[in-house]
Amino acid sequence: MNNETTTLISLKEAMKRVEDKLQALEAQFKELDFATDKLTQKFEYHSKTLASQAAQDELWAAVLALKFTPMELNILYSYVIDVLICLHTRVLEKLPDLVRGLPTLASVLRRKVKNERIGVVWESVLEEFGLQEGDITALCTFFIAHGNKAEHYSAKVRQMYIRDVTFLITNMVKNQALQEGLLRAVQVIEKGKTVRASKEQKSSLKELIPSVKN
């Protein structure tokens, strides 16, 4: 075996060792990339969890710090409870076969996560009322915090005490999520009153038309 042959064999062996080393490094880099992706996902998840927890803590603090008079608190509570009742009633209208299994709005909120059918109906009801999940969180937080001491006022009583409840909310509620939730609650109830009044007016006109013709 001459020197050239020996050199060529040595070179091939060296190239093979380099190739093996590169393959080993590539495998290590893939493992590092995979580990990095997992860490990034965990970090993003924890960041979202912390942000969500911080938002919830801020919401609770805002609800508990409200400086309303008992009368004003009762009026806001009335709008909140009316909306929650409307939501529950509408869900049951769309799911008549599940009425017994969904006795409260809380049962709907619990089961919608695992039951796709309930979840789809819940989303459609929210869209129908122009509400978002954040609004429901704010309204439920308000209800839990003040429901044990607040009193429900009828629509006539509410208007007798406060003409512009939206001004009261925007002026007194500084937390954006809570403010938006309460404002949308008022909007839903007032819009519902307008729709009912319109239907009653049309019904009255229909009753008058025959008598006018006669």
SVG drawing of the C-alpha trace seen along z (x, -y; Angstrom):
<svg xmlns="http://www.w3.org/2000/svg" viewBox="-119 -61 123 63">
<polyline fill="none" stroke="black" stroke-width="0.4" points="0.0,0.0 1.6,-3.3 1.5,-6.6 -1.2,-8.0 -3.6,-5.1 -2.9,-5.4 -3.5,-9.2 -6.8,-8.6 -8.0,-6.1 -7.1,-8.4 -8.9,-11.3 -12.1,-9.1 -12.0,-8.1 -11.6,-11.7 -14.5,-12.8 -16.6,-9.9 -15.8,-11.1 -16.7,-14.7 -20.0,-13.5 -20.9,-11.4 -20.1,-14.4 -22.3,-16.7 -25.1,-14.2 -24.7,-14.0 -24.7,-17.8 -27.8,-18.0 -29.6,-15.6 -28.6,-17.7 -29.9,-20.8 -33.2,-19.2 -33.5,-18.2 -32.7,-21.7 -35.2,-23.1 -37.9,-20.8 -37.0,-21.6 -37.1,-25.3 -40.5,-25.0 -41.8,-23.3 -40.4,-25.9 -41.8,-28.7 -45.3,-27.0 -45.1,-26.7 -44.0,-30.3 -46.8,-31.5 -49.3,-29.4 -48.1,-30.7 -48.0,-34.2 -51.6,-34.0 -52.6,-32.3 -50.9,-35.1 -52.4,-37.8 -55.9,-36.2 -55.4,-35.9 -54.3,-39.5 -57.3,-40.6 -59.6,-38.6 -58.0,-40.0 -58.3,-43.5 -62.0,-42.9 -62.8,-41.6 -61.0,-44.6 -63.0,-47.0 -66.3,-45.3 -65.6,-45.4 -64.4,-49.0 -67.6,-50.4 -68.8,-53.5 -72.5,-53.4 -75.4,-54.2 -77.6,-51.3 -80.2,-52.6 -77.7,-52.9 -76.3,-49.4 -79.9,-48.0 -80.5,-49.5 -77.3,-48.1 -78.0,-44.7 -81.4,-44.7 -80.0,-45.1 -77.4,-42.4 -79.8,-39.9 -82.3,-40.6 -79.6,-40.0 -78.5,-36.7 -82.1,-35.5 -82.6,-36.4 -79.5,-34.5 -80.5,-31.4 -84.1,-31.6 -82.9,-31.9 -80.5,-28.9 -83.4,-26.8 -85.6,-27.9 -82.9,-26.6 -82.3,-23.4 -85.8,-22.4 -84.7,-18.7 -82.1,-19.8 -84.3,-22.0 -84.1,-19.7 -80.3,-19.3 -79.7,-23.1 -81.7,-24.5 -79.5,-27.6 -77.2,-29.8 -74.3,-28.4 -75.1,-24.9 -75.0,-26.2 -71.6,-27.8 -70.2,-24.7 -71.5,-22.3 -70.8,-24.4 -67.1,-23.6 -67.5,-19.8 -70.8,-19.7 -70.2,-20.9 -73.9,-21.3 -74.4,-23.5 -71.3,-25.5 -72.5,-26.2 -75.9,-27.3 -74.3,-29.5 -72.1,-31.2 -75.1,-31.8 -77.1,-33.3 -74.2,-35.6 -74.0,-36.8 -77.8,-37.3 -77.6,-39.6 -74.4,-41.3 -72.4,-40.1 -69.0,-38.6 -67.5,-36.1 -65.7,-39.0 -69.1,-40.7 -70.5,-37.6 -67.4,-37.3 -67.9,-40.9 -71.6,-40.5 -71.3,-37.2 -68.5,-38.7 -70.8,-41.7 -73.7,-39.3 -71.6,-37.1 -70.1,-40.2 -73.4,-42.0 -76.2,-39.6 -76.6,-38.7 -77.4,-42.3 -78.9,-43.9 -82.6,-44.2 -84.2,-43.9 -86.0,-47.0 -88.6,-46.8 -88.1,-48.8 -90.6,-51.5 -88.8,-51.9 -85.4,-52.1 -86.5,-54.9 -88.2,-56.7 -84.9,-56.9 -82.3,-57.3 -83.0,-58.6 -79.5,-58.1 -77.9,-54.9 -75.3,-54.9 -73.9,-58.2 -73.8,-56.7 -71.8,-53.7 -69.3,-55.7 -68.8,-58.2 -68.4,-55.8 -66.9,-52.6 -63.3,-52.9 -62.5,-49.3 -62.9,-48.9 -64.1,-45.3 -66.7,-46.0 -67.8,-49.2 -68.3,-47.6 -70.2,-44.6 -72.6,-46.9 -73.2,-49.1 -74.0,-46.2 -76.3,-44.8 -78.2,-48.1 -78.2,-48.1 -79.6,-44.5 -82.5,-45.2 -83.4,-48.6 -83.3,-47.2 -85.6,-44.4 -88.0,-46.9 -88.0,-48.8 -88.7,-45.6 -91.5,-44.6 -93.1,-48.1 -92.9,-48.0 -94.6,-44.6 -97.3,-45.8 -97.8,-48.9 -98.1,-46.8 -100.6,-44.5 -102.7,-47.4 -102.7,-48.8 -103.9,-45.5 -106.7,-45.4 -107.7,-49.0 -107.6,-48.4 -110.8,-46.2 -112.8,-48.7 -111.6,-51.6 -112.7,-49.7 -116.1,-49.1"/>
</svg>
